[in-house]
């Protein structure tokens, strides 16, 4: 006796879809069971707390970076103004260094900043272009050190 089952196309796709969902669920469980069990065994509070702490840390890091960059831009602008003034007054190298130290001392957070090398490159290029004075690494380091001493004596 042959039983004939008649299925319409929508019924056929529904049964195939259900079979595929069950198939992929089994395969996913077999391959990713450790990760799935970790997700279900974690408490919701600790996971949310950890995510919240990571988010706060990321936001604080971004805020600090933004603050640092705004200070760097402000310092570079002030240095540019000092160099332009030195150019107009035709200051000698020692007077120029004093002027730059006075400008740098107002930015103590940048004394140990990772942006210091970039600031030094900017300084070197601006001073050489506008004042025809060359600063080597030792002179730039002493510039920062003296600015730090001026800051400490405040």
C-alpha positions as CSV (number, residue, x, y, z in Angstrom):
1,X,0.0,0.0,0.0
2,X,1.5,3.3,-1.0
3,X,0.7,6.4,1.0
4,X,0.8,9.5,-1.0
5,X,1.5,12.7,0.8
6,X,0.7,15.8,-1.0
7,X,2.5,18.9,0.1
8,X,2.2,22.4,-1.3
9,X,5.4,24.4,-1.9
10,X,4.9,26.7,1.1
11,X,4.5,23.6,3.4
12,X,7.6,22.0,1.8
13,X,9.7,25.2,2.5
14,X,8.4,25.4,6.0
15,X,9.4,21.8,6.8
16,X,12.8,22.2,5.1
17,X,13.3,25.5,7.1
18,X,12.5,23.8,10.4
19,X,14.9,20.9,9.6
20,X,17.7,23.3,8.7
21,X,17.2,25.3,11.9
22,X,17.4,22.0,14.0
23,X,20.4,20.9,12.0
24,X,22.4,24.1,12.4
25,X,21.4,24.3,16.1
26,X,22.9,20.8,16.7
27,X,26.0,21.6,14.7
28,X,26.5,24.9,16.5
29,X,26.1,23.3,19.8
30,X,28.6,20.6,19.0
31,X,31.2,23.1,17.8
32,X,30.6,26.0,20.2
33,X,29.3,24.2,23.3
34,X,32.0,25.7,25.6
35,X,31.2,29.3,24.5
36,X,27.4,28.6,24.7
37,X,27.8,27.2,28.2
38,X,29.9,30.2,29.3
39,X,27.2,32.5,28.1
40,X,24.5,30.7,30.0
41,X,26.5,30.2,33.2
42,X,27.6,33.8,33.6
43,X,25.4,35.9,35.8
44,X,23.8,38.8,33.9
45,X,25.0,41.4,36.5
46,X,28.7,40.5,36.3
47,X,28.6,40.5,32.5
48,X,26.8,43.9,32.5
49,X,29.1,45.2,35.2
50,X,32.2,44.2,33.2
51,X,30.9,45.7,30.0
52,X,30.0,48.8,31.8
53,X,33.5,49.1,33.3
54,X,35.1,48.5,29.9
55,X,32.9,51.2,28.4
56,X,33.8,53.7,31.2
57,X,37.5,52.9,30.7
58,X,37.2,53.4,27.0
59,X,35.3,56.7,27.4
60,X,37.9,58.0,30.0
61,X,40.8,57.0,27.7
62,X,39.1,58.9,24.8
63,X,38.4,61.9,26.9
64,X,42.1,61.9,28.1
65,X,43.3,61.6,24.6
66,X,41.0,64.4,23.4
67,X,42.2,66.6,26.3
68,X,45.9,65.8,25.5
69,X,45.4,66.6,21.9
70,X,43.7,69.9,22.6
71,X,46.6,70.8,24.9
72,X,49.1,69.9,22.2
73,X,47.3,72.1,19.7
74,X,47.2,74.9,22.1
75,X,50.9,74.6,22.9
76,X,51.7,74.4,19.2
77,X,49.7,77.5,18.5
78,X,51.4,79.4,21.4
79,X,54.8,78.2,20.2
80,X,54.0,79.4,16.7
81,X,53.1,82.8,18.2
82,X,56.3,82.9,20.2
83,X,58.4,82.0,17.2
84,X,56.7,84.7,15.1
85,X,57.4,87.3,17.8
86,X,61.0,86.1,18.0
87,X,61.3,86.5,14.3
88,X,59.9,90.0,14.4
89,X,62.2,91.0,17.2
90,X,65.2,89.2,15.7
91,X,66.0,87.3,18.9
92,X,69.3,85.4,19.2
93,X,69.2,81.6,20.0
94,X,69.5,82.0,23.8
95,X,66.7,84.5,24.0
96,X,64.6,82.4,21.7
97,X,65.1,79.4,24.0
98,X,64.0,81.4,27.0
99,X,60.9,82.6,25.2
100,X,60.1,79.0,24.3
101,X,60.7,77.8,27.8
102,X,58.3,80.3,29.2
103,X,55.7,79.2,26.6
104,X,56.2,75.5,27.4
105,X,56.1,75.9,31.2
106,X,52.4,76.5,31.0
107,X,51.8,72.9,29.8
108,X,53.2,70.7,32.5
109,X,51.2,67.7,31.5
110,X,53.0,67.6,28.2
111,X,56.5,67.3,29.7
112,X,56.2,63.5,29.7
113,X,53.6,63.2,26.9
114,X,53.9,60.7,24.1
115,X,53.4,63.8,21.8
116,X,56.6,65.4,22.9
117,X,58.6,64.1,20.0
118,X,56.1,65.5,17.5
119,X,56.1,68.8,19.3
120,X,60.0,68.8,19.1
121,X,59.8,68.1,15.3
122,X,57.3,71.0,14.9
123,X,59.6,73.3,17.0
124,X,62.7,72.3,15.1
125,X,61.0,73.0,11.7
126,X,59.3,76.2,12.7
127,X,62.4,77.7,14.3
128,X,64.6,76.7,11.4
129,X,62.2,78.1,8.8
130,X,61.3,81.4,10.6
131,X,64.4,82.2,12.6
132,X,67.1,80.4,10.7
133,X,68.2,78.7,14.0
134,X,68.8,75.0,14.3
135,X,68.0,73.0,17.5
136,X,69.5,69.6,18.1
137,X,68.0,66.9,20.3
138,X,70.1,67.9,23.3
139,X,69.0,71.5,23.1
140,X,65.4,70.5,22.8
141,X,65.7,68.2,25.8
142,X,67.3,71.0,27.8
143,X,64.5,73.3,26.7
144,X,61.9,71.0,28.2
145,X,64.0,70.4,31.3
146,X,64.4,74.2,31.9
147,X,60.7,74.7,31.3
148,X,60.1,72.0,33.9
149,X,62.4,73.8,36.4
150,X,60.6,77.1,35.8
151,X,57.3,75.2,36.5
152,X,58.7,73.7,39.7
153,X,59.9,77.1,41.0
154,X,56.4,78.6,40.6
